[in-house]
Amino acid sequence: MTRDPADLTAVDYLDGAREMAAADRPFLAHLLAEEAAQRTTDLATAAGIRASFPDPTTTRTETD
């Protein structure tokens, strides 16, 4: 494991996002996925990453 965050790749951040999603930590998953998307050069791939991990603060639904 690397100790320097500058050495992390988009794949590393995406793996972390998946781990956080599996641990029911959607906001952390979203933040890690956003970083992965920013480190991705292909715009379509970046859009797919963002769509897979939407911001939970804008997608939550209210229940009565």
PyMOL Python script that loads the backbone (N, CA, C, O; Angstrom):
from pymol import cmd

cmd.read_pdbstr("""\
ATOM      1  N   MET A   1       0.843  -1.180   0.000  1.00  0.00           N
ATOM      2  CA  MET A   1       0.000   0.000   0.000  1.00  0.00           C
ATOM      3  C   MET A   1       0.888   1.244   0.000  1.00  0.00           C
ATOM      4  O   MET A   1       1.911   1.297   0.683  1.00  0.00           O
ATOM      5  N   THR A   2       0.483   2.212  -0.759  1.00  0.00           N
ATOM      6  CA  THR A   2       1.247   3.450  -0.866  1.00  0.00           C
ATOM      7  C   THR A   2       0.912   4.389   0.294  1.00  0.00           C
ATOM      8  O   THR A   2      -0.200   4.366   0.821  1.00  0.00           O
ATOM      9  N   ARG A   3       1.855   5.186   0.672  1.00  0.00           N
ATOM     10  CA  ARG A   3       1.638   6.165   1.734  1.00  0.00           C
ATOM     11  C   ARG A   3       1.473   7.576   1.166  1.00  0.00           C
ATOM     12  O   ARG A   3       1.080   8.495   1.885  1.00  0.00           O
ATOM     13  N   ASP A   4       1.767   7.741  -0.098  1.00  0.00           N
ATOM     14  CA  ASP A   4       1.662   9.050  -0.729  1.00  0.00           C
ATOM     15  C   ASP A   4       0.401   9.088  -1.588  1.00  0.00           C
ATOM     16  O   ASP A   4       0.313   8.356  -2.575  1.00  0.00           O
ATOM     17  N   PRO A   5      -0.585   9.930  -1.233  1.00  0.00           N
ATOM     18  CA  PRO A   5      -1.817   9.994  -2.018  1.00  0.00           C
ATOM     19  C   PRO A   5      -1.592  10.350  -3.485  1.00  0.00           C
ATOM     20  O   PRO A   5      -2.418  10.019  -4.336  1.00  0.00           O
ATOM     21  N   ALA A   6      -0.495  11.012  -3.783  1.00  0.00           N
ATOM     22  CA  ALA A   6      -0.205  11.366  -5.177  1.00  0.00           C
ATOM     23  C   ALA A   6       0.074  10.133  -6.019  1.00  0.00           C
ATOM     24  O   ALA A   6      -0.037  10.182  -7.244  1.00  0.00           O
ATOM     25  N   ASP A   7       0.436   9.025  -5.376  1.00  0.00           N
ATOM     26  CA  ASP A   7       0.719   7.789  -6.091  1.00  0.00           C
ATOM     27  C   ASP A   7      -0.542   6.983  -6.404  1.00  0.00           C
ATOM     28  O   ASP A   7      -0.481   6.017  -7.165  1.00  0.00           O
ATOM     29  N   LEU A   8      -1.671   7.364  -5.832  1.00  0.00           N
ATOM     30  CA  LEU A   8      -2.910   6.629  -6.065  1.00  0.00           C
ATOM     31  C   LEU A   8      -3.439   6.896  -7.475  1.00  0.00           C
ATOM     32  O   LEU A   8      -3.308   7.999  -8.007  1.00  0.00           O
ATOM     33  N   THR A   9      -4.032   5.876  -8.058  1.00  0.00           N
ATOM     34  CA  THR A   9      -4.588   5.987  -9.410  1.00  0.00           C
ATOM     35  C   THR A   9      -6.107   6.038  -9.342  1.00  0.00           C
ATOM     36  O   THR A   9      -6.702   5.870  -8.278  1.00  0.00           O
ATOM     37  N   ALA A  10      -6.720   6.271 -10.489  1.00  0.00           N
ATOM     38  CA  ALA A  10      -8.178   6.254 -10.580  1.00  0.00           C
ATOM     39  C   ALA A  10      -8.717   4.903 -10.140  1.00  0.00           C
ATOM     40  O   ALA A  10      -9.761   4.834  -9.491  1.00  0.00           O
ATOM     41  N   VAL A  11      -8.026   3.841 -10.481  1.00  0.00           N
ATOM     42  CA  VAL A  11      -8.457   2.494 -10.092  1.00  0.00           C
ATOM     43  C   VAL A  11      -8.431   2.340  -8.575  1.00  0.00           C
ATOM     44  O   VAL A  11      -9.330   1.729  -7.996  1.00  0.00           O
ATOM     45  N   ASP A  12      -7.416   2.884  -7.940  1.00  0.00           N
ATOM     46  CA  ASP A  12      -7.335   2.822  -6.475  1.00  0.00           C
ATOM     47  C   ASP A  12      -8.534   3.521  -5.837  1.00  0.00           C
ATOM     48  O   ASP A  12      -9.155   2.992  -4.915  1.00  0.00           O
ATOM     49  N   TYR A  13      -8.848   4.707  -6.334  1.00  0.00           N
ATOM     50  CA  TYR A  13      -9.984   5.453  -5.790  1.00  0.00           C
ATOM     51  C   TYR A  13     -11.299   4.736  -6.083  1.00  0.00           C
ATOM     52  O   TYR A  13     -12.192   4.722  -5.236  1.00  0.00           O
ATOM     53  N   LEU A  14     -11.430   4.151  -7.249  1.00  0.00           N
ATOM     54  CA  LEU A  14     -12.643   3.431  -7.598  1.00  0.00           C
ATOM     55  C   LEU A  14     -12.803   2.188  -6.725  1.00  0.00           C
ATOM     56  O   LEU A  14     -13.916   1.870  -6.306  1.00  0.00           O
ATOM     57  N   ASP A  15     -11.717   1.491  -6.449  1.00  0.00           N
ATOM     58  CA  ASP A  15     -11.769   0.348  -5.530  1.00  0.00           C
ATOM     59  C   ASP A  15     -12.236   0.796  -4.143  1.00  0.00           C
ATOM     60  O   ASP A  15     -13.050   0.129  -3.504  1.00  0.00           O
ATOM     61  N   GLY A  16     -11.716   1.914  -3.699  1.00  0.00           N
ATOM     62  CA  GLY A  16     -12.137   2.456  -2.408  1.00  0.00           C
ATOM     63  C   GLY A  16     -13.606   2.834  -2.408  1.00  0.00           C
ATOM     64  O   GLY A  16     -14.308   2.615  -1.421  1.00  0.00           O
ATOM     65  N   ALA A  17     -14.071   3.398  -3.509  1.00  0.00           N
ATOM     66  CA  ALA A  17     -15.485   3.762  -3.621  1.00  0.00           C
ATOM     67  C   ALA A  17     -16.365   2.524  -3.527  1.00  0.00           C
ATOM     68  O   ALA A  17     -17.400   2.544  -2.861  1.00  0.00           O
ATOM     69  N   ARG A  18     -15.962   1.465  -4.182  1.00  0.00           N
ATOM     70  CA  ARG A  18     -16.733   0.211  -4.104  1.00  0.00           C
ATOM     71  C   ARG A  18     -16.744  -0.335  -2.678  1.00  0.00           C
ATOM     72  O   ARG A  18     -17.776  -0.810  -2.202  1.00  0.00           O
ATOM     73  N   GLU A  19     -15.612  -0.270  -2.005  1.00  0.00           N
ATOM     74  CA  GLU A  19     -15.545  -0.743  -0.623  1.00  0.00           C
ATOM     75  C   GLU A  19     -16.456   0.073   0.290  1.00  0.00           C
ATOM     76  O   GLU A  19     -17.141  -0.485   1.148  1.00  0.00           O
ATOM     77  N   MET A  20     -16.465   1.381   0.108  1.00  0.00           N
ATOM     78  CA  MET A  20     -17.314   2.229   0.933  1.00  0.00           C
ATOM     79  C   MET A  20     -18.796   2.004   0.623  1.00  0.00           C
ATOM     80  O   MET A  20     -19.629   2.040   1.530  1.00  0.00           O
ATOM     81  N   ALA A  21     -19.127   1.775  -0.631  1.00  0.00           N
ATOM     82  CA  ALA A  21     -20.518   1.472  -0.990  1.00  0.00           C
ATOM     83  C   ALA A  21     -20.950   0.156  -0.341  1.00  0.00           C
ATOM     84  O   ALA A  21     -22.067   0.051   0.166  1.00  0.00           O
ATOM     85  N   ALA A  22     -20.080  -0.834  -0.356  1.00  0.00           N
ATOM     86  CA  ALA A  22     -20.390  -2.124   0.255  1.00  0.00           C
ATOM     87  C   ALA A  22     -20.531  -2.003   1.767  1.00  0.00           C
ATOM     88  O   ALA A  22     -21.260  -2.778   2.387  1.00  0.00           O
ATOM     89  N   ALA A  23     -19.841  -1.040   2.363  1.00  0.00           N
ATOM     90  CA  ALA A  23     -19.900  -0.814   3.806  1.00  0.00           C
ATOM     91  C   ALA A  23     -21.030   0.150   4.175  1.00  0.00           C
ATOM     92  O   ALA A  23     -21.113   0.603   5.317  1.00  0.00           O
ATOM     93  N   ASP A  24     -21.898   0.461   3.210  1.00  0.00           N
ATOM     94  CA  ASP A  24     -23.025   1.376   3.414  1.00  0.00           C
ATOM     95  C   ASP A  24     -22.561   2.766   3.836  1.00  0.00           C
ATOM     96  O   ASP A  24     -23.124   3.379   4.744  1.00  0.00           O
ATOM     97  N   ARG A  25     -21.524   3.247   3.159  1.00  0.00           N
ATOM     98  CA  ARG A  25     -20.996   4.598   3.373  1.00  0.00           C
ATOM     99  C   ARG A  25     -21.103   5.364   2.052  1.00  0.00           C
ATOM    100  O   ARG A  25     -20.084   5.642   1.421  1.00  0.00           O
ATOM    101  N   PRO A  26     -22.329   5.711   1.622  1.00  0.00           N
ATOM    102  CA  PRO A  26     -22.530   6.274   0.289  1.00  0.00           C
ATOM    103  C   PRO A  26     -21.836   7.609   0.041  1.00  0.00           C
ATOM    104  O   PRO A  26     -21.395   7.870  -1.078  1.00  0.00           O
ATOM    105  N   PHE A  27     -21.730   8.451   1.054  1.00  0.00           N
ATOM    106  CA  PHE A  27     -21.089   9.742   0.820  1.00  0.00           C
ATOM    107  C   PHE A  27     -19.591   9.575   0.590  1.00  0.00           C
ATOM    108  O   PHE A  27     -19.022  10.214  -0.295  1.00  0.00           O
ATOM    109  N   LEU A  28     -18.957   8.724   1.378  1.00  0.00           N
ATOM    110  CA  LEU A  28     -17.533   8.467   1.154  1.00  0.00           C
ATOM    111  C   LEU A  28     -17.317   7.795  -0.200  1.00  0.00           C
ATOM    112  O   LEU A  28     -16.351   8.094  -0.903  1.00  0.00           O
ATOM    113  N   ALA A  29     -18.218   6.891  -0.558  1.00  0.00           N
ATOM    114  CA  ALA A  29     -18.135   6.250  -1.874  1.00  0.00           C
ATOM    115  C   ALA A  29     -18.220   7.299  -2.978  1.00  0.00           C
ATOM    116  O   ALA A  29     -17.465   7.249  -3.949  1.00  0.00           O
ATOM    117  N   HIS A  30     -19.130   8.235  -2.826  1.00  0.00           N
ATOM    118  CA  HIS A  30     -19.282   9.307  -3.814  1.00  0.00           C
ATOM    119  C   HIS A  30     -18.007  10.152  -3.916  1.00  0.00           C
ATOM    120  O   HIS A  30     -17.559  10.466  -5.019  1.00  0.00           O
ATOM    121  N   LEU A  31     -17.431  10.516  -2.784  1.00  0.00           N
ATOM    122  CA  LEU A  31     -16.215  11.340  -2.800  1.00  0.00           C
ATOM    123  C   LEU A  31     -15.052  10.613  -3.469  1.00  0.00           C
ATOM    124  O   LEU A  31     -14.325  11.207  -4.266  1.00  0.00           O
ATOM    125  N   LEU A  32     -14.875   9.347  -3.155  1.00  0.00           N
ATOM    126  CA  LEU A  32     -13.802   8.573  -3.769  1.00  0.00           C
ATOM    127  C   LEU A  32     -14.043   8.390  -5.271  1.00  0.00           C
ATOM    128  O   LEU A  32     -13.109   8.463  -6.068  1.00  0.00           O
ATOM    129  N   ALA A  33     -15.289   8.156  -5.644  1.00  0.00           N
ATOM    130  CA  ALA A  33     -15.615   8.003  -7.062  1.00  0.00           C
ATOM    131  C   ALA A  33     -15.392   9.311  -7.821  1.00  0.00           C
ATOM    132  O   ALA A  33     -14.932   9.298  -8.963  1.00  0.00           O
ATOM    133  N   GLU A  34     -15.712  10.411  -7.203  1.00  0.00           N
ATOM    134  CA  GLU A  34     -15.476  11.712  -7.844  1.00  0.00           C
ATOM    135  C   GLU A  34     -13.993  11.921  -8.104  1.00  0.00           C
ATOM    136  O   GLU A  34     -13.609  12.414  -9.164  1.00  0.00           O
ATOM    137  N   GLU A  35     -13.167  11.551  -7.151  1.00  0.00           N
ATOM    138  CA  GLU A  35     -11.715  11.659  -7.347  1.00  0.00           C
ATOM    139  C   GLU A  35     -11.262  10.729  -8.470  1.00  0.00           C
ATOM    140  O   GLU A  35     -10.414  11.100  -9.281  1.00  0.00           O
ATOM    141  N   ALA A  36     -11.822   9.531  -8.518  1.00  0.00           N
ATOM    142  CA  ALA A  36     -11.495   8.592  -9.598  1.00  0.00           C
ATOM    143  C   ALA A  36     -11.891   9.187 -10.944  1.00  0.00           C
ATOM    144  O   ALA A  36     -11.134   9.098 -11.911  1.00  0.00           O
ATOM    145  N   ALA A  37     -13.066   9.788 -11.010  1.00  0.00           N
ATOM    146  CA  ALA A  37     -13.538  10.394 -12.259  1.00  0.00           C
ATOM    147  C   ALA A  37     -12.627  11.542 -12.689  1.00  0.00           C
ATOM    148  O   ALA A  37     -12.347  11.700 -13.877  1.00  0.00           O
ATOM    149  N   GLN A  38     -12.171  12.331 -11.742  1.00  0.00           N
ATOM    150  CA  GLN A  38     -11.282  13.447 -12.072  1.00  0.00           C
ATOM    151  C   GLN A  38      -9.931  12.971 -12.581  1.00  0.00           C
ATOM    152  O   GLN A  38      -9.280  13.671 -13.357  1.00  0.00           O
ATOM    153  N   ARG A  39      -9.506  11.803 -12.160  1.00  0.00           N
ATOM    154  CA  ARG A  39      -8.221  11.257 -12.592  1.00  0.00           C
ATOM    155  C   ARG A  39      -8.338  10.445 -13.880  1.00  0.00           C
ATOM    156  O   ARG A  39      -7.338   9.929 -14.381  1.00  0.00           O
ATOM    157  N   THR A  40      -9.542  10.330 -14.414  1.00  0.00           N
ATOM    158  CA  THR A  40      -9.791   9.575 -15.638  1.00  0.00           C
ATOM    159  C   THR A  40      -9.763  10.529 -16.819  1.00  0.00           C
ATOM    160  O   THR A  40     -10.409  11.577 -16.787  1.00  0.00           O
ATOM    161  N   THR A  41      -9.025  10.178 -17.856  1.00  0.00           N
ATOM    162  CA  THR A  41      -8.912  11.059 -19.020  1.00  0.00           C
ATOM    163  C   THR A  41     -10.077  10.910 -19.991  1.00  0.00           C
ATOM    164  O   THR A  41     -10.390  11.851 -20.721  1.00  0.00           O
ATOM    165  N   ASP A  42     -10.720   9.755 -20.014  1.00  0.00           N
ATOM    166  CA  ASP A  42     -11.844   9.522 -20.928  1.00  0.00           C
ATOM    167  C   ASP A  42     -13.124  10.078 -20.308  1.00  0.00           C
ATOM    168  O   ASP A  42     -13.530   9.652 -19.227  1.00  0.00           O
ATOM    169  N   LEU A  43     -13.752  11.024 -20.988  1.00  0.00           N
ATOM    170  CA  LEU A  43     -14.940  11.686 -20.441  1.00  0.00           C
ATOM    171  C   LEU A  43     -16.116  10.731 -20.267  1.00  0.00           C
ATOM    172  O   LEU A  43     -16.875  10.861 -19.306  1.00  0.00           O
ATOM    173  N   ALA A  44     -16.279   9.783 -21.171  1.00  0.00           N
ATOM    174  CA  ALA A  44     -17.378   8.822 -21.054  1.00  0.00           C
ATOM    175  C   ALA A  44     -17.187   7.917 -19.838  1.00  0.00           C
ATOM    176  O   ALA A  44     -18.144   7.609 -19.127  1.00  0.00           O
ATOM    177  N   THR A  45     -15.966   7.503 -19.609  1.00  0.00           N
ATOM    178  CA  THR A  45     -15.675   6.672 -18.437  1.00  0.00           C
ATOM    179  C   THR A  45     -15.910   7.466 -17.159  1.00  0.00           C
ATOM    180  O   THR A  45     -16.478   6.943 -16.200  1.00  0.00           O
ATOM    181  N   ALA A  46     -15.482   8.711 -17.136  1.00  0.00           N
ATOM    182  CA  ALA A  46     -15.683   9.566 -15.969  1.00  0.00           C
ATOM    183  C   ALA A  46     -17.177   9.756 -15.696  1.00  0.00           C
ATOM    184  O   ALA A  46     -17.609   9.725 -14.543  1.00  0.00           O
ATOM    185  N   ALA A  47     -17.957   9.951 -16.749  1.00  0.00           N
ATOM    186  CA  ALA A  47     -19.406  10.107 -16.581  1.00  0.00           C
ATOM    187  C   ALA A  47     -20.031   8.829 -16.033  1.00  0.00           C
ATOM    188  O   ALA A  47     -20.943   8.886 -15.208  1.00  0.00           O
ATOM    189  N   GLY A  48     -19.550   7.693 -16.483  1.00  0.00           N
ATOM    190  CA  GLY A  48     -20.049   6.413 -15.985  1.00  0.00           C
ATOM    191  C   GLY A  48     -19.735   6.206 -14.520  1.00  0.00           C
ATOM    192  O   GLY A  48     -20.560   5.685 -13.769  1.00  0.00           O
ATOM    193  N   ILE A  49     -18.548   6.611 -14.112  1.00  0.00           N
ATOM    194  CA  ILE A  49     -18.162   6.509 -12.701  1.00  0.00           C
ATOM    195  C   ILE A  49     -19.074   7.392 -11.862  1.00  0.00           C
ATOM    196  O   ILE A  49     -19.586   6.962 -10.828  1.00  0.00           O
ATOM    197  N   ARG A  50     -19.275   8.621 -12.307  1.00  0.00           N
ATOM    198  CA  ARG A  50     -20.140   9.541 -11.557  1.00  0.00           C
ATOM    199  C   ARG A  50     -21.578   9.022 -11.474  1.00  0.00           C
ATOM    200  O   ARG A  50     -22.230   9.173 -10.441  1.00  0.00           O
ATOM    201  N   ALA A  51     -22.068   8.420 -12.541  1.00  0.00           N
ATOM    202  CA  ALA A  51     -23.429   7.885 -12.544  1.00  0.00           C
ATOM    203  C   ALA A  51     -23.559   6.687 -11.606  1.00  0.00           C
ATOM    204  O   ALA A  51     -24.624   6.459 -11.032  1.00  0.00           O
ATOM    205  N   SER A  52     -22.494   5.931 -11.452  1.00  0.00           N
ATOM    206  CA  SER A  52     -22.521   4.748 -10.587  1.00  0.00           C
ATOM    207  C   SER A  52     -22.504   5.101  -9.105  1.00  0.00           C
ATOM    208  O   SER A  52     -22.962   4.317  -8.274  1.00  0.00           O
ATOM    209  N   PHE A  53     -21.980   6.276  -8.772  1.00  0.00           N
ATOM    210  CA  PHE A  53     -21.872   6.703  -7.381  1.00  0.00           C
ATOM    211  C   PHE A  53     -22.417   8.126  -7.245  1.00  0.00           C
ATOM    212  O   PHE A  53     -21.648   9.066  -7.041  1.00  0.00           O
ATOM    213  N   PRO A  54     -23.748   8.293  -7.357  1.00  0.00           N
ATOM    214  CA  PRO A  54     -24.318   9.647  -7.283  1.00  0.00           C
ATOM    215  C   PRO A  54     -24.195  10.242  -5.887  1.00  0.00           C
ATOM    216  O   PRO A  54     -24.039   9.528  -4.897  1.00  0.00           O
ATOM    217  N   ASP A  55     -24.268  11.541  -5.836  1.00  0.00           N
ATOM    218  CA  ASP A  55     -24.196  12.263  -4.561  1.00  0.00           C
ATOM    219  C   ASP A  55     -25.428  11.908  -3.734  1.00  0.00           C
ATOM    220  O   ASP A  55     -26.545  12.227  -4.141  1.00  0.00           O
ATOM    221  N   PRO A  56     -25.255  11.260  -2.589  1.00  0.00           N
ATOM    222  CA  PRO A  56     -26.423  10.837  -1.808  1.00  0.00           C
ATOM    223  C   PRO A  56     -27.212  12.003  -1.227  1.00  0.00           C
ATOM    224  O   PRO A  56     -28.375  11.828  -0.863  1.00  0.00           O
ATOM    225  N   THR A  57     -26.620  13.173  -1.131  1.00  0.00           N
ATOM    226  CA  THR A  57     -27.358  14.315  -0.584  1.00  0.00           C
ATOM    227  C   THR A  57     -28.325  14.885  -1.598  1.00  0.00           C
ATOM    228  O   THR A  57     -29.240  15.619  -1.226  1.00  0.00           O
ATOM    229  N   THR A  58     -28.149  14.566  -2.876  1.00  0.00           N
ATOM    230  CA  THR A  58     -29.084  15.068  -3.894  1.00  0.00           C
ATOM    231  C   THR A  58     -30.040  13.978  -4.377  1.00  0.00           C
ATOM    232  O   THR A  58     -30.964  14.264  -5.138  1.00  0.00           O
ATOM    233  N   THR A  59     -29.828  12.730  -3.944  1.00  0.00           N
ATOM    234  CA  THR A  59     -30.678  11.639  -4.411  1.00  0.00           C
ATOM    235  C   THR A  59     -31.537  11.048  -3.313  1.00  0.00           C
ATOM    236  O   THR A  59     -32.277  10.094  -3.555  1.00  0.00           O
ATOM    237  N   ARG A  60     -31.454  11.590  -2.124  1.00  0.00           N
ATOM    238  CA  ARG A  60     -32.229  10.992  -1.040  1.00  0.00           C
ATOM    239  C   ARG A  60     -33.705  11.366  -1.184  1.00  0.00           C
ATOM    240  O   ARG A  60     -34.050  12.417  -1.725  1.00  0.00           O
ATOM    241  N   THR A  61     -34.544  10.496  -0.695  1.00  0.00           N
ATOM    242  CA  THR A  61     -35.980  10.725  -0.765  1.00  0.00           C
ATOM    243  C   THR A  61     -36.528  10.865   0.652  1.00  0.00           C
ATOM    244  O   THR A  61     -36.059  10.207   1.580  1.00  0.00           O
ATOM    245  N   GLU A  62     -37.509  11.715   0.799  1.00  0.00           N
ATOM    246  CA  GLU A  62     -38.144  11.914   2.079  1.00  0.00           C
ATOM    247  C   GLU A  62     -39.310  10.948   2.237  1.00  0.00           C
ATOM    248  O   GLU A  62     -40.057  10.696   1.292  1.00  0.00           O
ATOM    249  N   THR A  63     -39.452  10.420   3.424  1.00  0.00           N
ATOM    250  CA  THR A  63     -40.581   9.540   3.715  1.00  0.00           C
ATOM    251  C   THR A  63     -41.476  10.225   4.737  1.00  0.00           C
ATOM    252  O   THR A  63     -41.017  10.996   5.580  1.00  0.00           O
ATOM    253  N   ASP A  64     -42.730   9.930   4.641  1.00  0.00           N
ATOM    254  CA  ASP A  64     -43.680  10.549   5.597  1.00  0.00           C
ATOM    255  C   ASP A  64     -43.822   9.732   6.834  1.00  0.00           C
ATOM    256  O   ASP A  64     -44.574  10.102   7.735  1.00  0.00           O
TER     257      ASP A  64
END
""", "prot")
cmd.dss("prot")
cmd.show_as("cartoon", "prot")
cmd.util.cbc("prot")
cmd.orient("prot")
